[in-house]
Every structure is written in structure tokens, then in C-alpha cells.
Amino acid sequence: MALVVIIKQLPIWIWIIGALMFLPVVTALPEESSFPDLSFKVFSKFIKKNFASEISLSQVLLILFTLTENPDLLSLHSRQQNPKYSGEVRSSNSGWIKSLARGLQEKLGNDTNRLFKHQEFSTMSNDEITNDISNKLDAFSKVLQLYPYDSQGNFKGKLKPISYESIQAVHVICPNAVVCETLSCKPRSLLQTTKLRDIPRVTLIKGSTIYANVQVLTGHCPTCQTLYLADHERVREQDMQFTRVYLNSAKYLKVGQSLWVDRVFSNAVVNAIYSFHASASAYTEFWNNSFWTENSIKVSRRHIWQAFIQESIRSIAAVSNINLQLQDGLAINDVTKEAFSLLGENGIIRTADQHTCEECTQLYKQTADIMPDIDPAAVVGVDDNQAVPGLAEEATPIIPELSNQGIQSTANEMASSNEDMDIDSAFVKMVVVDGIVMGPSVCVFTRSIYYY
């Protein structure tokens, strides 16, 4: 009862903070406007009238997206064209639109002349060029209906960010091989093996963008019966068993039953786990909080772990210039064991072999610079340079052999006995145990990925 009374007497600001702690941390996306919807006839008529006939498609699209990417600037520019209060001056060519025109001019460089008819451009000064581009951008924005005022000059509301969903490309996941690459088979063309009604639909994550309803296509060689997928090949051996070849050149990786990711996503997973010592669960929470939307699926810890393993396999196999081949259909735990047995080099990181540098190798110290939790009274009379029991054993440069569950790093060639070792100049290398970096940070040469 006393506890209930105390809780009721808490200040209101404590209640507010407590409520905020339970709110979801996913940031809502700003409301967007649809992409400008005008006929191609109107669009092409404006381009022909205002720009040179030599203007390219890429330059036209550059102008178009320059306007659609800057709705806030267009709102500021439009406001100066519609003064409302005393002291405001109408400006058809404001400093806002001039700045945008100058940026476009710098982007085009020597191709700026394509924004003008030849007879116009030849006699114009640099300021006149900027002003004329500003007028063209202003007119184009009105054609695209990126103008927040009606014909009577009434304000309709600030322009919203433009959505590109309606013009997003159709993504298809398919093999990157063009012909059959089996040595015993002629390089014949590949057939699309799945019937249209049976083609699987999945979710694809490219970087941080989520695409739904993406088709996954499989190639098939009718001669050798090899199947070609986006991330691996399935080869039938002479004993009628199937081998899976993990392609280092894969653009996309399958990390779930209905989820594929690109190599930017999988590489970010690996970098986060090694740079921040993040767990798969921690990265899962980070990604969902940062990029998940209500209309998309959430990634799970298993998806992140799959991405880590799949990217790791290809990263290490690429160093050896091989594509890892394993029995088809293995579970993820078996894949890690088999991959380590083939790529693990008995626990030695291949790219770190015989390597030393100031970043990953440090001089041996018998005593620590800082000894926490040491009672000064307990070390009275002890020489400052005398080894403290326990610390010397932890800092010893002789790296013990780790179990198969761990990972070993290479060490300098040392003397077989401690008596022959020059303790003052011996080097100590980092030891990586179960993915945790002990000691100096990993340098670019030793930053290879191993499994456990």
C-alpha cells in the first residue's frame, strides 16, 4: 500500500519520461507527394521549346530530378513571387532559384550550352546565363506543378517531398552467368527453368531500401543439368549427388526463405559486427529501428546471422581465389564447420600470416600502465618495475593454442624458452577469440573473417 501511495505522489514529468520510454523508436517518414504526373507530349514540348536540340536524355533527367529533389527551395522561391505584407518585394528570379541554377550550371560544366539555343548562348555573360537558367527552372517547375500557389495567387501549402515509388525500376534477381560455365559442357545459353506462374516472389533489401514482390529466376543448362541462381550454382556430380558452389561474384545473397539482400547490406553487417563488436541481435535491433517501415517485413536475428556467414564465406574465399564448394542442402551450422575446415587454414588468418605493423603489433609490457582496484597499502615497498602476480601471465607474448571453437592469430617467431627471450623488445600480437578483438584494433591486413 505504501508503494502505491509513493507512486501516486510522483511528479508528472516522471510519468511523462516513463511513458516515452515505451514508445517505439522507429522514426515516421515524412508525408510525400506523388511524382509529377503530366503527359509526355507536354513534357517534350517544353524541352524542345526551351533547350537546344542536342540536349541528351541524361541532362533532361538531371534537370527534372534537380527540381523534384528540392521542394523546400521551390517553396521559398514561390513565396518571394507572391508577396503578402508591407515591405515584401515580388521577385520572379529570387536568390533561391539562382543558387539552384548556379549548382546546375557547375554540374553541367562545358555542356551548359545545351540548355540554350545557339543564338542565345553565344552572346551571354556568366550572370546572364545563370539568370536565364533560373527562368527556365522556374517555368519548368510550374509545368511539373511544383508550385504551391493557384492561379489566383492563393497559397495551397508547402511542397512536400516527392515520392519516387511510381517510377522505381522493376527488380529481378537472376543469375549473373550468361552461358553454362561447366568445363565438360559447351558454353550454351541458359534457359529460364521456372514456369511463370511458379516464379517465387521475395523481399529484396538493397542497401537500406526495401523492395517487395521481387521475382527470383533460376537458369538451367539442359546438357549438364546445372542450375544457376543469383548467389550459387547447383552442380550434379557423377555419383548423382549435388554440390553447391558459393559464388564470390554474387550481387545478391539469400538470407531467408523469402528475403534476399545485396552485398552492400551483407558487407555492412560484417563491418558492424567487427567494428563495434555487435551481436547479430544488436544489429537486428539497430536495422529495424533505423530502416523498417510499416509496409515491409522486419529482419530477424537469423537473417543477420545468415548475411554474416554468407558474406564471410565469399570474402575469405575471394582471398584464396576460389569459389567454395560444399554439399548442397547443408544447414547453416554445418556450412560454418565445413567452410572453416576448407578456408580456416588451421586457425591462421591467411592475410595476417607473416604480417606486422604498428597498428596490430605492440611492444611487450611486463606491467600494465594502469592497475585498477590495487590497494596502495598492499604494495608498499614494491618496486614500480616489479611484475604484479597475474598481470605478467595475462600479458605473456606466448599465445596458447585455442580450441576449435576459437580463432588463432599468427605470432612472431619466438625463442623456445623464456630465458632466451628478450622481454624488453618482444612483440605481442592481438588474439581474436570468438570474434572479440583482444588488444590493439584490427588493421586492414588482419581484418579477415573466420567462423566458429
N, C-alpha and C positions, 0 to 999 in steps of 0.2 A: 504494500500500500504506500509505503514511504517513497518507493521508487517511482510510482505513478505520480505522486504529488510533485516530486522533483522534476520529472519530465514535463509536466504541465506548466511549470514555472520557468521553463527555458525561454530565453529571448526569441523574438520572431525571426531574427536574422539567422539563428542557428537552425531553425526549422527550414528556412529557405535554402541554406547551404546543404542540409541533409537531403532535401528534395532534388536539388541539382545534381547531386552525386549519383542518382539513379536514372538520370536522363540518358538516352542513347547519345554516343559521341560522334555518330556519322553526321557530317555536315550536309544540309539540304542544298541541292543545286539551285542556282537562281532560275527564276522563270524565264523561258526563252520564247522568242518569236520564230515562226516558221520561215524557211528560206524564201527569199523573194520569188513570187510566182507570177511571171509575166511571159507572154508569148515570145517565141524565138523571133518572130517577124519584127516585133517592136524592138527587141534587143539588137538584132542585126542592123536594123535601120539606124539606130542611134550610133552604133560602132562605125558604120560606113560614112555617116554624116560628119562625125567629129574627129576621126582618126585617119591616118594615112592608110592606103590600101595595102601596104606592105606589113602592117602590124600582124604579129603572129598570134596564134591561139594562146600560147603561154603568157604573152603580155596582156591580152584581153582578160584572161583569168586572174592575172596579178592585180589588175585594176579592180576587178569585181570583188575579189577577196580582201583587198585593201579597204574597201568600203564596208563590207559585211563584218569585218573584224574590229571595226572602230565605231560602234553605235553611240558610245558616250561622247566621243568627239563630234559626231554629227549632231547630237542633241545640243551641245554647246554652240556649235556653229549656227544651227537653226534658230536658237534663241536670239542670237545677235541680229538675225534677219527679221525678227519680229519684236521690236521694242514696245514696252508696255508702260513704262514710267518715265517721269520727267528726268532729263539728263541722259537717257539712253539714246544712242545713235544707231540708226539702221546701217548694217554693214553687209552687203551682198558677198563680200570677199574677206571674211574675217581672218584673224591671225590663226585661228584653229585650223581652218581648211588649208591655209597657206603652209602651215607646218606639215600637214599630211602630204601636200603636193611636193614640198621640198624632199620629204622622205622617199616618195615615189620616184622623183627625178634622180636622186642619188642611187636608188636601186636599179634603175634602167641604164644609167651611165650613158654610153655612146648611142644607145638605142632610144634615147628620149625623143629624137626627131620623128620617130614613128607615131608619136602622139599628135602630130601636126601635119597638115597639108604642106607640101614642099614650099609653096609660095609664101606660107605664113612663117615658117621656121627660119628661113634664110636671113631675114632682116630683124629678128627679135633679139633683145638683150636678155641677160640672165634673169633679171627681175620680171621682165615681160613674160618669159617662158613660165616662171613659177606662177604668176598671176593667171595666165591662160590655162595652165593645168588645174589650178584651183577652180576656175569657172567650169571646166569640163567635169571635174569630180562633183561639183555642186549639182550640175544638171543631171549627171548620171545617177546620183543618189535619189533625186526626185523621180526619175524613171523607175528606179528599183523600189520606190515607195518607202525609202528610208528617210522620211521627212515627217516629223511629229506634229505638223500643223495641217489643217484642212484648207480648202480654197478660200474660206472667209478669214483665215488667219487665227483660228481657234486652236489652242493647244490640246492635243489629243493624249498626251502622256509621254514620258521619257521613253526613248527607244530601248527595247530590251535586247539582250544578247541574241545573236542569230543561231538557230539550230541547224546543223548540217546533216541531221539524220536522214532527211529525204533524198540527199544526194550522196550518201555513203555508198562506197563500192560494195558489190556483192562478193563476199569472200568464199572461197572454196579451198578446202585442204586436199591436196593431191600429191602424188609422188613428184620428186624433182628430177627423176631419171626420165630420159626421153625414149631410150631404147633398152632392150634387155642387155644386161651387163654380165651375164653368166659366161665364163670362159668357154664352156662347151657348147654354147648356143650362139647362133648368128645374131648380130645386133638388129633384130627385127623390132617393129613397132609394138607398143604395149596396147592392150585392149582394156577398156573400162569394164570391169568384171561384174559390177553390181547393177541389177535392174533399177530403173528409175524409181519405181515405187518402193524399193527396198533400201535406197541410199540412206544411211544414218544421218541424223541431224544432231549437232552438238553445239556447245557454247565454246567460243574461242576468245581467249584473252591476249590481246596484242599490246604489250607494254602495260598500260593501265586502263585501256579501253576494252569494253566487253561487247562482243558481237554474238547474238543469238541466232539459232536456226541456220548454222553453217553446215554445208554438205561435206562429207568425208568420202573421197573417191579412192578406189583401190585399182592399181594396174595389174595386169595379168599377162604372162608370156605363155601362149598355148603350146609352145615347143617344150620348154623345160619345167613348166608349171610353177615358176617362181612368182610370188606375189610381191608387188611393190606398193608400199604405203609411204606416208609422208615422213615417218620417223624411223622406219626399219624395213628390212626385206625378209621374206619368209621363203627359205630355200629348202627344197625337198632333196634329201640325200639318197644315196644308192640303197641304203637299208630301209628306205621308206620313212625314216624319221625326219623331223623338220628342225631346221636351225634358224634362229633369229639373228640377223645382222643389225646391230645398232649403228645407224648412220651418223657419222660426225658432222656431215653437211646438212643435216635436217634443219628446216626452217621452223617447224612446229613439233611439239612433243605432246604425247598423250599422257595425261596425269590422272585421269579418272575415266569412269565408264562413259561419261558424256561431256568431258571437259578436256580441251586442248589449250596449250599455251605456246607463245612464241619464245624464241631464245632470249629475247630481252627480259621477259618475265623470269624465266628459269635462271638466267645469269644473275638477276637481282636477288633471287632467293639465296644463291650460293654466296654472293658478296655480303649480304646482310648477316648470314649465319657465321661467316668467318670474320667480318669486320666488327660486328657488335656482339659476337658470341651468343646470338639469339637462337632460341629453340624454335622448332617448327611451329609450336603452338603460339609463341610470341609473335612470329612473323605472320601467322594466320590472322591473329587479332589485329595487328597493325594494318594489314592489307584490307581487311573487311571494313575497318573503321575509316580508312582513307578513301577507298575507291568503290566500295559496294554501293549499289543503288537498289531501290525497291523493286525495279523491274528485272533484276538479274539474280543469278544464284550466288550464294556465298561459298568461298573456298573453304575447305576443311584442312585440318592438320595433315591428313593423309595425302591430300592434293599437294601441299607444300613439300612434304617428305618425298613424294614421287618426283616432283620437279627437281629437288636437290639431288636425288640419286641419278635421275636421267641426265641431268646436265653434268654431274660429276663424271659419269661413265664416259661421256663424249669428250670432256675436257682432258682427261688423263689419256684416253685412247688417242686423241689427236697429237699429244706429245710424242707418242710412240709410232705415229703414222700408220695406225691400224684401225679397222672398224671391229669392235668387239663382237664375237660370235658366241652365242650361248644356245642351249636347248630352248626351243620355243615353248611358251606357256609356263615359265617359272614364276613362282610367287616373288614378291619384292624382296623378302628376306633372303631367298635363295639367290636372287640376282646379285645382291650385295656380296654374298660369300663367294660366288663364282667369279664376280668381277675382281674382287680383292686377290683371289688366288691367281688370276691371269695378269692383272695390272699392278698388283701390290708390291712387286719387287722385294718380297720378303720383309716388308715394313719399311723399306728405304724409299724416301721421296726421290724419284728419278731426277727431277730438275734441281734438287738440292745436293746431289752427290758431288763431292769434291768442291763444294762452294763455300766460301766465307766472305763476309763483308761486315762493315762497321755496324750495319743495322741488325743483322741476325747473330753476330758473334761478338761477345764481350769478354774483357779480361776477367780472369777468375779472382774472386774476393773471398778470403777466408772468413771474414766477419762482415756482418751487414752494416750498412751506413746507419740504419735506424733499427733499434731493437725495442719494439713495443712491449709494454707490460713487464719491464725489468725494474725490480726494486733497487734503487741506488744503494741502500744499506746492505743489500745482499752481495754487492760486487765491490765493496770497499777493499782496496789493496790489490785489485785485479788489474793486470796490465791492460791498457787500452788495445794493444795489438794481440792479446791472447785470445785464442779461439774460445767461443762460448759453446758449451756442450749442446749438441743438437743442431746448431747452425752450420757447422762445418760439414756435417753429414748431408744436410739439405743442399749445400752449395757445391758438393763434390762434382768435379767435371767428368767423372766416370759415369756414363749413362747405363743404368741397369737394363737388362733385357725385359721388354714388356710382354704381356700376354698377347694372344691372338686377338683379344678384344680391343687392344690399344694400337697406337701408331708410334713407330720409332722414327727419329730423325738421325741423320748422319752426324758423326763427331770427328774431330781431328784425330789423326793417328797419334796415340799417346804411348808413353813408356809402359811396360807391363807391370811395373811396381811403383808404389808411391815414392820410394826412396830415390828413384831415378827421375822423378818428375820435378820440373822447375815450377813450383806452385805460383811464384810471382808472375810468370809470363804465360801460364797455360790458358787456353781459351775455352770458354764454355758456350756451347750452342743451345738453342732452345730445344725443348722437348714438347711434343704435341701429344697429349693424352686424351683420347675420346673427343677430339675436336676442340679442346681447350688449349689455348696458347699459354705456355708457362714461361715467363721471362720476357725477352725483347719481342717487339711486334714483328709480324712476318714480313719479310721483304718480298719483292716481286719474283725473285728466283725460287724461293722456297714455298711459294703460295700455291702448292698443288693440293689436290683434294683426295683424301683417302677414306675408305669406308671401314666400318667396324660393326 
